[in-house]
Amino acid sequence: MYKSDAIKYFGNLTKLAVAAGVSLPSASAWGDVIPERRAAKLEKLTGGALKYDPAFYEQPGKAS
């Protein structure tokens, strides 16, 4: 799950961090990709509006 998609959904990084249950500095440090466990949580929280795809995290170069 790309952080930019989640920011668009929540409106800003602060709201994303709150929804994900992490501090703002932690969310800022994610880079372009939301960590896998947080992505799965966000999919459930958004009722599927944001999609968690386990295969995405199996690709080389993706953070997990």
C-alpha positions in Angstrom: 0.0 0.0 0.0 1.4 3.3 -1.0 1.6 6.0 1.6 0.4 8.6 -0.9 -2.9 6.7 -1.4 -3.5 6.5 2.3 -2.8 10.2 2.8 -5.3 11.0 0.0 -7.9 8.9 1.8 -7.3 10.4 5.3 -6.6 13.9 4.2 -3.1 14.3 5.7 -0.3 12.4 7.3 -1.3 13.3 10.8 -4.7 11.7 10.4 -3.1 8.7 8.7 -0.8 8.2 11.6 -3.6 8.4 14.1 -5.7 5.9 12.1 -2.7 3.5 11.8 -1.9 3.8 15.6 1.6 5.2 15.2 3.3 8.5 16.0 3.6 11.1 13.3 7.5 10.7 13.1 7.0 6.9 12.6 4.5 7.5 9.8 6.9 10.0 8.3 9.7 7.5 8.3 7.7 4.9 6.3 9.0 6.1 3.0 6.7 5.5 0.0 5.3 2.2 1.2 3.2 1.6 4.4 4.6 -1.4 6.4 2.6 -4.6 5.8 1.0 -5.0 9.2 -0.2 -1.4 9.2 -1.5 -1.7 5.6 -3.6 -4.7 6.7 -5.0 -2.7 9.6 -5.8 0.2 7.4 -7.7 -2.0 4.9 -9.9 -3.3 7.7 -10.3 0.2 9.2 -11.4 1.7 5.9 -13.8 -1.2 5.0 -11.6 -2.0 2.0 -11.4 1.5 0.5 -7.6 1.1 0.9 -6.4 -2.3 -0.3 -3.8 -4.5 1.3 -2.3 -6.9 -1.2 0.1 -9.5 0.4 1.7 -10.1 -3.0 2.7 -6.4 -3.1 5.0 -7.0 -0.1 6.6 -10.1 -1.7 8.1 -8.0 -4.5 11.8 -7.2 -4.2 12.5 -3.7 -2.9 9.2 -3.3 -1.0 9.3 -2.6 2.8 7.5 -5.1 5.0 
